[in-house]
Amino acid sequence: MEVVGRGDETWRAVSLVFTETAVLYGMDAEYCQNHLFRLDKRSGVRERLGAVDGPVYYSTTLGGDALFGVTAEGCPSQAINAASLWRVGGSGECMKLVSIRKDWLPKQFMPGTLHFVLGPGFLGDETYVYWHGLSGRDGHVLKVFRDSSTPSTLGARR
């Protein structure tokens, strides 16, 4: 085994997205700003792609993009207790697609999460996101898809 990183919360990750050339991940930090990272497989160089609004629990792929789910955990690093869905495009650009606040129940009844129901890459240009513990969206499913008229654009509908 080989250690690829250690020492602080920037290396703390729950799920990883593997591409041909890199490993993408979002931090699961409790006390510092969370970010999305790209770790080059050949060189081992790690690049910070952008800040996100909380800890990342789940990730998947959608075509050539990676999707990351921020959890509404209510940790000290989270200014607003909300779950959000983030996209990382092929060139590393980060974009928040949607954000929903945690429901009124305390996190002991579950943090506010979003789950990629079919796992990584099973549907090619679409995937489904299941919301749990979120205000007005608990138990809802969101379809995320690549817009055929503009392939670089993602769309979503309930």
JOZIFEN-V387550 format. One line per field, one symbol per residue. ss: DSSP state (A for helix, B for strand, O for the rest). psi: psi as a letter, one per 20 degrees, with the letter a starting at -180 (. if undefined). A space follows every 10 residues. Layout:
BEGIN
ss->???
psi->???
END
This chain:
BEGIN
ss->OOOOOOOOAA AOBBBBBBOO OBBBBBBOOO OOOOBBBBBB OOOOOBBBBB BOOOOBBBBB BBOOBBBBBB OBOOOOOOOO OBBBBBBBOO OOOBBBBBBB BBOOOOAAAO OBBBBBOOOO OOOOOBBBBB BBOBOOOOOO BBBBBBOOOO OOOBBBBO
psi->qppiqrhaii joqgqqppah irpqqqqmph irpqrqqpop hghjpppphq qrjapphqrr qocjrqppop qnhkrhiohp nqqqpqporh jjpppphqpp qqaiqrihjp rorppohjap jhjejqrqpp ppkqoijpjq ppppqpohhn hjpqrqq.
END
